[in-house]
Amino acid sequence: MSKPIHHSLTLKLALIFALLAFVLMATLGVALYRELERELIMRDDAALISRVDQLRNLLNDSNTLDLIKTKPELFQNMLGNRESILSIATPGQTPLLLVNPTGIDLPSVQPVRKGHILSLSDVQHLPGVNGVPFAIVAASIDSGDLGSLQVTSGRLMTERTAVLANYRLSVYLLAGVAAVVLALAGYLLVHRGLLPLRRLARHAQGIGVSNLTERLDSDRAPKELLPMIDAFNTMLERLGKGFTQLSQVSTDMAHELRTPINNLLGETQVALQQDRSPEAYQHLLASNVEELERLARMLDNMLFLARTDPASALSQRQALSAADELERIADYFEGPAGDADMRIQAQGEGVIWAEPILLRRALANLCANAIKYGAPDSELLLEAVATAEGTHLTVTNRGDTIAAEHLPRLFERFYRVDQSRERSAHSNGLGLSIVATIMQLHNGHYSVSSDEGVTRFALFFPARGV
């Protein structure tokens, strides 16, 4: 598998800044270029119109016509450059005056009528020569003796094209320079702006198993980083609690596993020291089976706690009849309760929003615990009470009163009120811990009370949508 490529956030932001700068500068330059181009076109068109209006006034004078015939070079010099074109002619005849230094083929242009006041809309714009724009305007005048004349004035906009080309080049150069400058400035600013993040990264890198209680400092952090710092510190707090619990579980498991393993090892070593009778070996194997059953039950419960998936438990919840579930559990434990000289009764109704297997496992563990520690000739009561918020389930039995100092720790793993029961094959200290885990998966809560010989375990399953 190829290694993923990680891109620099600083470089990426700097390039984005550069691109935005280039686009903005280029857009502004193009807008100014269009405005300049429009103003230059209006200026050139106004100059052409002014020239035609002047010729209109001059050609009304007979002396001007004589001067055109005798000294046409005066008019050529009057234009002042090699880009201007002037033609004065009678329609259908050879021009009286033609000034065309560059030799451009004059297009056929429809002249405006006599007496018409010229405006910018009368100027016609043609492609010109080699991409250079060409503007032309033509007008008819009454010259008296010569009759109707057509005056045509045009200009090849070479100078204007060069000016606009230089302006375009300047715009792109300035936009490029601005992009480069802003990219460098953006890189430095972003690099400096990410300094608190790098400082937090170094701090987080120094947090390990030995200092899980340490937290990231948010005093000098930017406001944008506060949610991330709070989330990271919350995660560290969860990890710290989880690691502490894991360490405690590991210690408890080592303690719990040591007793049956030592029992198995000691009894087996003693048996191997000398020959035994078949009855002695049978007794030894029976004792070993009891210890192995305890180990198997402990490992089974630990695997259950480790494999329970919160997301799966929440997604598989369904509406269950409280009466049916309690009746099912009561029927299942009727035999063990009878063996302990106890009666079992189920009552109540309602709907429980829970995952079926987990619900039955929690009730079964509570019932098994109640039968184990219940008084003979007593009643084990399973009860359900439905409310708008959810369903309350209680398992009540009579027996020895549990001291108040033990009640908060009953649901801890491997915790026992009576340490003398440690060697029991049917007790591994995980039953109530599993109940607590199941209730946490359902976003519910659990509690226990014990007073005057009555012990009551209570479970609450929230209603659907609560």
N, C-alpha and C positions, 0 to 999 in steps of 0.2 A: 504494500500500500504506500502510495506516495505521501510524503510529508506535507501537511497543509502549509500554505504560504500566508504569513502574517504581514499585513501592510501597516505602515506607520500612520497613526492617526494624525500626528503633527504634520507630516508631509502631505497627507490627503487634504487636510484643512487649508494648508498653504496653497496647494494647487487650486482648490476651490476659490479661495480669495483671489488668486491671480486670474482665474477664468472670469470671475465676476467683474474684476477691475477692467479687464480687456473688453468684455461685452459692454459695460457701462460707458467706458471711454469711447469705444468705437461707435456706440449708438449716439452718444452726444456729438461726436465728430461728424457723423453722417447727417444728423439733423442740422448742424451748423453749415455743413457743406451744401446741403440742399438749399438752405436760406441764402448762402452766398451765391450759389449758382443762379437762383431766381433773381437776385438783385443785379448780378452782372448781365443776365439776359435782358432785363428791363432797361438797364442803362444802354446797352448796345442797340436795342430796338428803338429807344427814344432818340438815340443819335441818328439812326437811319431816317426816322420820321422827320427830325429837325432838318436834315440835309435836303430831303425831298420838298419840305415846305419852303426852304430858302430858294431852291431852284424854281419852284412855282412862281415866287415873287420876281425872281430875276428874269425869267423867260418872258414875262409880260412886257419887258423893255426891249425895243427893237435894237438898241445898241448892244445889248447882251447877245442877241442872236448873231449880229455881225461879228462880235468878238469871238463867238464859238466857231464861226466859219474861218476866221483869219488866224486866230491864236488859240487852238484847242489845248495847247500844252499848259496854259494858265490854269485850266480846270483840273488837269491831271495833277499839277503841283498843289492845288488847293486841297485835294483829298488827303495828302500828307503821309500815306503809307502804301505798301504794295499789296495790302489785303483788300482795299476798297475797290469797288467796281461801280462805274457810272455809265449809263447809256441814255442818250437823248435822240429820239428818232421819230420820224413820221411813220405810222403803221404801214407795213408792207414795203418800205423803202430802206435804203442804206442809212445807217445811223448818222446823224449830223455830228455826234460826238460819242466816242466809245473809249472809255478808260478801263482797261482790263490787263494790268501788269502781269498777272499769273496765267493768263490765257484760259480762263475757266469757260466752259461752254455754258452760256447763259440759258437757263430754262425758260420755257414759255410761261409768263406770269400774266394773269388777268389783272389789268390796272383798275384802280378804283375810279369811279366816275368823277367828272369835273365838279368842282365845288364841294366835294366830300371832305370833311375834316378828318384827317388821318388820326388813327388811334393805334394802340399797341396790338390790337387784334388783327390789324391789316398787314402786319409783318408776317411773312411766311418763313418757316424754318425747314431747311432741307438737309439731307445727310451730308452734303458737301463733298470734299475730296479727302481720301484716305482717312475717313472717320472724323474729319474736322468739320464741325457744324458750319452751315452757310445760311445767312439770313438775307432776305431780299424783300423789297417793297416797290411797287410800281403804281404810278398815278397818271391820269390824263389831264392835260392843261390846254387852254386856248391861247395860242401865241400870236394871234392877230394875222399878220401876213402869211405865215407858214401854216396857218390852220391848226388842227389838233396835233399835239405832240404827246409822246409817251415818255415819261421820265422813270428810269429804273435805277434804283440804288441798292447795292448789296455789299456784303462784307464776309470774308472768310475769317472765322473766329479762332485763328491760330493762337493769338495771345491769350484769349480767355481760356482756351483748352489747356494751355501750358500752366496758367495760374491755378486752375482747378486741379490739374494733375499733381502739382507740387503740394497743394493743400491736402489732397487725399493722402499722399505719401507722408506728410507731416502728421496727419491724424493717426495713421496706422503705426508710425514710429512712436509717437507719444503714448498711444494705447499699449503698445508692446513694452515700452520702458516702464509705464505705470504698473503693468501686470507683473513685471520682474521685481520692481521695487516693493510692491505690495506682497508678493510671494515671499520675499526675504523677510520683510517686516512681519508678515503673518506667521511665518515659521518661528521667528524669534519670540513673538508674543504668545503663540500657542505653547511653544516649548516652556516658556516661563509660566504661563497660566496653568500648565499641567504639573508644575512643581509640587503643589500640595498632594496631588494624586500619587506622584512617585514617592513622596515622603510617607504617605499612608501605606503604599505597597511595601516599602522597606520595613515599616513598623509591623505590618501583618506578617511579613516573612519571618520576623523574629519570634512570633508567637508559636509555641509548640506544646507538647504534652506537659512539660514542666511548668508552664505559665499560662494555662488556659483561663485563669482568672483575670489576666490583663485585657484591657479594652483599648480600642482606638480612640485617640484624643480628637475631639471635635471642636475644641476651643478656637483654634486658628484656621479651621477649615472653611472654605467657601460655602455659601448657602446651598449651592447645587449639589454638593457632596454629602450634605447632612443625611438625606434619606439612605444613601448607600452605607454611610458609617453606622447609622442606627440599625440597619438591616444586618450588617456584618457583626456588630456587637451582640445583637439578638441571637444570631446564629452561633456565636462563640458561647453565649450563655447556655443555649440548648446543648451544644457539644460538650460544655463543661459538665452539665448535669448528666448527660448521657454517659460521658466517660466515667464520672463518679459512680453512677449506677452500675456500669459495666464492670468497673473494678470491684465494687461491692459484690456483684453477682459472681464474679470469678472467684473471689475469696470465699463466698458462701458455698459455691459449688465444690471448690477444693475441700472445704471442711466437710460438706455433706458426703462427697464421694470417698473421702478418706476412711470414714467409719465402716461402711459395708466392705470396702476393699480390704481393710485391715482384718475385718472379721473373716472374710473368705480366705485370706492368706494365712492367718493364724490357725484357724481350724484345719485347713488343709495341711499345713506344715506339721501340726501335732499328729494328725492322722497318719502321715507318712513316716513318722518316727518309729512306729512299730505296727505289727500286723493287728488288724481289727477284725471283729466278727462282722458277718454280713449285716446284722442289725445295726451295728455301729456305723458302718458305711452308709446304710440307708438313712440313718438319722443325720449324718453329716451332709449327705446330698440334699436332704429335705431342708436343712438349715441354709445350705448354699443357694438352693432355689428361692428361698424366701428373700435372701439378700439380693439375688439377681433380679427378682421381680421388682424389688424396690428401686434398683438401678434402672431397670427398663422403664418403669413408670416415671421416674425422674427425668430421664432423657426424653421420653415422649412428651412430657409437659414442657420441657425446655425448647424442643423443636416446635411445639405449637406456638409458644410465645415468640420465637424467632421468625417463623414463617407467616404469621398473620399479617396480611396486607391491608392497611387502612383503606386505601382506595377501593379495593375489591369488596371489603366489608360494607362500605357506604353505598356502593353501586348495586349490591345484591339485597338491600333491605326490601322488605315487603310487609304488607298488612297481615298480621297474624291474630287469630282469635285467642285472647287471653285465657278463656275458659278451656279451650281445646289444648293449649300448650300446658297449662297446669295439670289438667287431667292426664295428659300423656306422661308427664314426669311422675305424678302420683302413682299411676299404674306401674311404671318401671321400678320405682323404689318401694313398692308395696311388700315385696319379698324381703329385701334387706331390712326394712323397718320392722316387719314381723319377727325376723330373727333377733333383732335388738329389743323385742317386746315393746315396740312403739306402734302407735296408730298414725296414719297419714291422711290428711284431709285437704282438699282443694276447693276454694270458693272464690267468687268474683267473676267479673266479665269486663269486656272492653276490647280495644284493638291495640296491638303492640306493633310499632313500626321498627322492625329489627331484621337482622339476618338470621334465618331459622337455626342453622347449626350452632352459631355462636350463642344465641339465646338459650338453646337447650343445654349447651355446655356450661354456661354460667349457672343455670338453675340446678343442673345435676351436681356441680361442685358444691353448691350451698346445701343441697339436700344430703349429700354424702357426708359433709362436715357436720351437719345437724344430727344425723343418725349416729355418727361416730362419738360425738360428745353429749348426746342427749341422754336424759335420765330414763331408766326403764319404766314401763307402765305410764308413759306420757304421750302427748299428742304432738305431732309435727304438722304445722299449719302452713299451707301455701295460699296466699291471698293476692288478689289483683284489684286495684282501684283505678278507674279511668277518670281523667280530668281533661280540661281543654288544652292544657299544656303538654300532656302525655299520660303515660301509664305508670303507676307505682306498683311494684311487686315486692312482697315481703315473704321471708321464710323464717318462721318462729318456732323455737323449741324450748323445752324446759331442761335445766341441768345446772351445773355449777355456774355461779356468777363470775363473769370475767372482770378482773380488776380494771379500773378506769385507765391506769397507765398503759395497759396493753392494747386497748381499743384502737388508738391511732395507728398502730403498727401491724395490726392483724393482716392487712392486705400486702405487706411487704414480702418479698420472696424469701423463703426459707425461715421465716420468723415463726416461732412456736411459743405459746404461753407456757406449756409444760415441757421442759427440756427432757424430762424422763421418757417422753414418747419418741425420742430421737431414733431409737432402734426399731420402731414399728415399720414393717414392710408396707403398710398402707398409708403412711404419712411421710410426705417429702417436702412439705412447706410451700408448695406451689399452687395449690387449689384456689385459694383466695386471691393470689396474685394474678392468676388467669382471669378470675372474675373482674378484677380491677382493670385489666387490659381490655377485656371485652366491652366494658362500660365506657372506657375512654374512646374506643373505636366508634361507638354509637353516639358520641358527644353527650352521654348521659352522666349520671353520678351515682355513687354508692355510699352506704353508711352502715354502721353497726352500733347497736346499743345492748347493754346487758344490765339488768336490774332485778333484784329479788328472785334470782334463779330463772329469769326469762331472757333469752338472747334472741334478738331480732336483727336479721340482715335485710336491708332495704335497697332496692334497685329502682332507678327511674329512667325510663326510655322516652325521650322527647317525641311529641307527635310529629307527623309528617309536615314538613314545611316550617317547623318551628326552629 
